[in-house]
């Protein structure tokens, strides 16, 4: 959750750039004048950017404490939903890996996608597996894994690409299939 914003009397003394309710810039003012303005207009002041000089204070309509906390938790929840978590799974010897290990990796991909991660699943052909004869086998094995993963409900492939000695796909969860 984001750090809680400082409001009204909790804002330290000093000069601040003041932004009005309608988002117009009212210039730089001392916090004492800003507080007086808040009393006159019956509004709150919120320190929205303390890291710049002078800091930025915005006037907001006055809310009761419970409504304000509800609004902040709602905004925090929205920003958490937008947060994209990512994971990567690499198979660096795709033709030498045991089927049980490959199955385990594919199931890890599926479980991570279901937990709302964006997952990159990669086959990288190294050494003798990078030649053209082996490469076709690598791609064929990758395609089998790819089909298995997207066959699961609500998992889609965002990207599937093949480079010189690497083939990968990015999977994500969708609410529709």
N, C-alpha and C positions, 0 to 999 in steps of 0.2 A: 504494500500500500504506500502511496506517496506520502511525503512528510506533510504534517498538518500545517496549514497556512496560519500565519499570525494575524490576529484581528484586533481592531480598536485599541484598547489600552495595552495590549500585549506587544504592540509594535514599538521598538526602541526609539529613543529620541534621535533626531537628525533631520536632514533634508531628503525629500522624496519627490519623484515625478508623480504627479497626480493625474489619474485617468478618471473621467466622469462616468456616470452610469451609461450614458449614450456613447461611450468610447472616445470622447474628444479629450485631447490633451489640455489640461488646465495649467501646465507649467510646473516648476519646482517650488515646493512650499515646505515649511517646517511642519513637523508632525502635530504640533500644538494647533496651528491654523487648520490643518486637515481635520483634527478632532472637533474643532469649533464648527466647521462646515458640516460635519456629520450630525452634530446636535441640531443645527438649524434645519437641515433637510430631512432629519429623522432617517438616516441611513447608516450603514456600516462601512468601515474602511478595512481593506484587506491588503496585506503585503504580498503581492503576487510574484515579485522578482527581487529578492534581496541581494543577488549576486552581482548586479550591475551598480555603477555609481553614477548618479544617485539611484537608490532603490526605487522600485515602482509600486505605488499604492493605487488601488482601484476602489472607487465607491460602488457599493452594491445596495440593493434594496434590503431593508432590515428583515431578517427572518428570525423566528423563534428558534431556540437551540435545538429542539428535536427535529424540526424541518431541515435545518442546516446540516445536522449530522446525517439525516437520511439522504440528502442531496449529495453529500461528500461520499458516502458509502456507495451510492448508485454510480457516481462518476468513477470511483476506484474499481468497481466491478466491471464497468465498460472498458476501462483501460487494460484491465487484466485479461479480458476476453480478446482484445486486439493483439495482445502480446503473443508473438509466434515463438514457440519452443521448437528447437531443431535437434535432431540426432542423426548420426551417420553410422552405417554399417559397411565394412569393407571385407571383401573376400579376395585375398591377394594371390591365392593359388587355386583358382576355381576348378581345375580339372583334377587336382590332387586331394581336395577336401572330401572327408567322409560324408555320406548322405545324411547321417544323423546330425552332424555339425551344421550342415547346410539347412536342414529342417529347423534346427534350433534358431539359427540366424533369421530365417524367414518368419518364424513365429515371434521373434523379438521385434522385427519390423512391424508385423501386424499389431502386436500389443502396444507398441509405441504410437502407431498411427491412431489407434482407438483412444489413446490417452491425449489426443489432440496435438501430437508432435508432427512437424513436417520432417519426413525421414528420407534421407538419401541412402540408397542401396547400391553399392558399387562392386563390380567385378573388375579386377586389375590383373591383366596377364603379364607376368614377369618372366624373364629369362627365356627358356625354351618354349614356354606356352605363348609367347608373343609372336611366333612365326605364323604365317598365313594359314597353314594346315590346321594348327591347333586353335587359331583364332575363331574359325567357324564353329568349332565345338564349344568354345567359351561362350560365344553369342547364343548358340542353341541352348546351352544350359541356363544362361541368364534369362532367355525368353521363357523357359519353363518356370523358373522362379517368379518372373514377372507376372505370368498368367495366374500362377497360384495365389500370389498376393492380391491382385486386383479381383480375384474371384470371390473374395470375402466382402461381406455386406458393407456398404458405405465407404469403401476405400477406392480412391481414384488416383490415377497417375497424373501428376502435374507436368512432368517432363520425362522424356526418355531420349538419351543421347548416346552416341557411340563416337569415341575419339580414337586416336592411334592404337593404344593398347588398353583402353578403358571403356567400359560400357556401364552406364548408370541410369537410375530412374529416381525421381522424387515423388514420394507418395504423401497423400494427405487424406484426412477424413472429411467426408461430406455428409450433410444431413439427408441428401437425396441420392438415390442410385438409379 
